[in-house]
Amino acid sequence: MLRILAIRVGSKKRVTAPTLKGLISRLIGSVFSEILTFTPWTLTHGLIFKRISRFHNLVFQKPVQMLRSPYYRQCGNQLSEQGFLLISIDLPCHGKEHRSREPEGLAGWPARCEQGENFVKNSNIRLSGVLDDLIRAGYTDPGKVGICGTSRGGYLALQFAAHDSRVQAAAVFAPVTDLVALREFKGLENNALVRSLSIIQQAENLAGRPVWIIIGDRDKRVGTDHAIDFARAVTKTSLAKGLNSQVELHVIAEPRGHTVTAGASEQAAEWFERYIKPEKPDSLILE
């Protein structure tokens, strides 16, 4: 799985490639591979946004094919022009997070659940650790953090937003909201761990917080009704706590099923701008 890291630096600060290589290795524990581009990228699988000055993207860990398509970059195409820093890490069972002797990709999630492993908890801890390191090093503004993701990435984006209160806003595209809706979890409908990992269980932690959701009206892959139920649960919990509900749900006529509808990335970018304000960019000179 491809990862993206963007570094904040001071105005016109010079940073050498070896220096960035060392920083990346310390923060993520990965080996620097190559600088692919200085254009904006996002990833379909659980992208973290941090609103800070200017960014430049370092792309490492192959393959990179998914990020060559605007479809997978989503709202990062627009937000990059407003000064967003983009960071992505591998999902559980994907890329470097795949373990030998376990199914790769989404099929690995039920396998871990059957072993009693809470892969969501471990993912949250890893993401918070990355945020901690970036904030400690002075590269990230802890008061201006958002997250987005598509499908399974949207699921983990919501889980992380619920876990870490530093996330100010979360936008998800055709998200998984209940694991039992996935064919990979067939036969695990009564598994206690699987049931506990339904995102609806996080309504309390997301009450009153900005959440943006878009999904097609006939998405059988992840379940349109599950997304609607989740949004309603967050609103109900918010009102019960005397908070304004800030859930924005868009159910769009989409005959193709599980996909991101046209115009969704632009809508999400505009929505993010309401909650995480732009700043004057700094500049980075990479040597």
Long-range contacts (C-beta under 8 A, 24 or more apart in sequence): 1-45, 1-61, 1-90, 1-91, 1-94, 1-95, 1-96, 1-97, 2-43, 2-59, 2-60, 2-61, 2-62, 2-63, 2-64, 2-66, 2-67, 2-88, 2-95, 3-28, 3-30, 3-43, 3-59, 3-60, 3-61, 3-88, 3-89, 3-90, 3-95, 4-41, 4-42, 4-43, 4-47, 4-57, 4-58, 4-59, 4-67, 4-86, 4-87, 4-88, 5-57, 5-58, 5-60, 5-87, 5-88, 6-50, 6-55, 6-56, 6-57, 6-58, 6-85, 6-86, 6-87, 7-55, 7-56, 7-58, 7-85, 7-139, 7-284, 8-50, 8-52, 8-53, 8-54, 8-55, 8-85, 8-138, 8-139, 8-140, 8-141, 8-282, 9-53, 9-139, 9-282, 9-284, 10-282, 11-282, 11-283, 12-282, 12-283, 12-285, 13-282, 13-283, 13-284, 13-285, 14-285, 14-287, 15-284, 15-285, 15-286, 15-287, 16-286, 16-287, 17-286, 17-287, 20-58, 20-286, 23-137, 24-58, 24-60, 26-133, 27-130, 27-133, 27-134, 27-137, 28-89, 28-130, 30-60, 30-61, 30-96, 31-60, 32-58, 32-60, 33-59, 33-60, 33-61, 33-62, 34-59, 34-60, 35-59, 35-286, 36-64, 39-80, 40-73, 40-76, 40-77, 40-79, 40-80, 40-81, 40-84, 40-86, 41-67, 41-73, 41-76, 41-86, 42-67, 42-72, 42-73, 42-74, 42-75, 42-76, 42-77, 42-86, 42-88, 42-148, 43-67, 43-72, 43-73, 43-88, 43-153, 44-72, 44-74, 44-149, 44-150, 44-151, 44-153, 45-88, 45-90, 45-91, 45-94, 45-149, 45-150, 45-152, 45-153, 45-156, 46-88, 46-89, 46-91, 46-147, 46-149, 46-152, 46-153, 46-154, 46-156, 46-157, 46-160, 47-74, 47-76, 47-86, 47-87, 47-88, 47-147, 47-148, 47-149, 47-153, 47-157, 48-86, 48-87, 48-88, 48-89, 48-127, 48-130, 48-131, 48-145, 48-146, 48-147, 48-160, 49-76, 49-79, 49-84, 49-85, 49-86, 49-87, 49-145, 49-146, 49-147, 49-148, 49-272, 49-276, 50-84, 50-85, 50-86, 50-87, 50-134, 50-140, 50-141, 50-144, 50-145, 50-146, 51-83, 51-84, 51-85, 51-141, 51-144, 51-145, 51-146, 51-276, 51-277, 51-278, 51-279, 52-83, 52-85, 52-139, 52-140, 52-141, 52-144, 52-279, 53-83, 53-279, 53-280, 53-281, 53-282, 54-83, 54-281, 54-282, 54-283, 54-284, 55-80, 55-83, 55-84, 55-85, 55-86, 56-284, 56-286, 57-86, 61-90, 61-95, 61-96, 70-265, 71-260, 72-150, 73-265, 74-148, 74-150, 74-173, 74-260, 74-264, 74-265, 74-268, 75-148, 75-171, 75-265, 75-266, 75-268, 75-269, 75-272, 77-265, 77-269, 78-265, 78-266, 78-269, 78-270, 79-269, 79-272, 79-273, 82-269, 82-273, 82-278, 83-278, 83-279, 83-281, 84-272, 84-276, 85-140, 87-130, 87-134, 89-126, 89-127, 89-130, 91-123, 91-152, 91-153, 91-156, 92-119, 92-122, 92-123, 92-156, 93-119, 106-152, 106-182, 106-184, 107-184, 109-179, 109-184, 109-185, 110-179, 110-184, 110-185, 110-188, 110-194, 113-179, 113-185, 113-188, 113-191, 113-193, 113-194, 113-197, 114-188, 114-191, 116-193, 118-193, 118-197, 120-156, 120-159, 120-197, 123-156, 123-159, 123-160, 124-159, 124-160, 124-163, 124-164, 127-160, 127-163, 127-164, 128-160, 128-163, 128-164, 131-164, 131-166, 142-166, 143-168, 144-168, 144-276, 144-277, 145-276, 146-170, 146-171, 146-272, 146-275, 146-276, 147-171, 148-172, 148-173, 148-268, 148-272, 149-173, 149-175, 150-174, 150-175, 150-260, 151-175, 151-176, 151-221, 151-222, 151-258, 152-176, 155-179, 155-199, 158-199, 158-202, 158-206, 158-211, 159-197, 159-199, 159-202, 161-206, 161-209, 161-211, 162-199, 162-202, 162-205, 162-206, 163-205, 168-209, 168-210, 168-275, 168-276, 169-209, 169-210, 169-211, 169-212, 169-271, 169-272, 169-275, 169-276, 170-206, 170-209, 170-210, 170-211, 170-212, 171-211, 171-212, 171-213, 171-268, 171-271, 171-272, 172-211, 172-212, 172-213, 172-214, 173-214, 173-215, 173-260, 173-264, 173-265, 173-268, 174-214, 174-215, 174-216, 174-219, 174-221, 174-222, 174-258, 174-259, 174-260, 175-199, 175-213, 175-215, 175-222, 175-227, 176-222, 177-222, 177-223, 177-226, 177-227, 177-229, 177-230, 178-223, 178-226, 178-230, 181-222, 181-223, 181-226, 182-221, 182-222, 199-230, 200-226, 200-229, 200-230, 200-233, 203-230, 203-233, 203-234, 203-236, 203-237, 204-237, 206-234, 206-237, 206-247, 207-234, 207-237, 207-238, 207-241, 207-243, 207-245, 208-238, 208-241, 208-243, 208-244, 208-245, 208-246, 209-246, 210-246, 210-248, 210-271, 210-274, 210-275, 211-246, 211-247, 211-248, 212-248, 212-250, 212-268, 212-271, 213-247, 213-248, 213-249, 213-250, 214-249, 214-250, 214-252, 214-260, 214-261, 214-264, 214-267, 214-268, 215-250, 215-251, 215-252, 216-251, 216-252, 216-253, 216-254, 216-256, 216-257, 216-258, 216-259, 216-261, 217-251, 217-252, 217-253, 217-254, 218-254, 218-255, 218-257, 219-254, 219-257, 219-258, 220-257, 220-258, 221-257, 221-258, 222-258, 224-251, 227-251
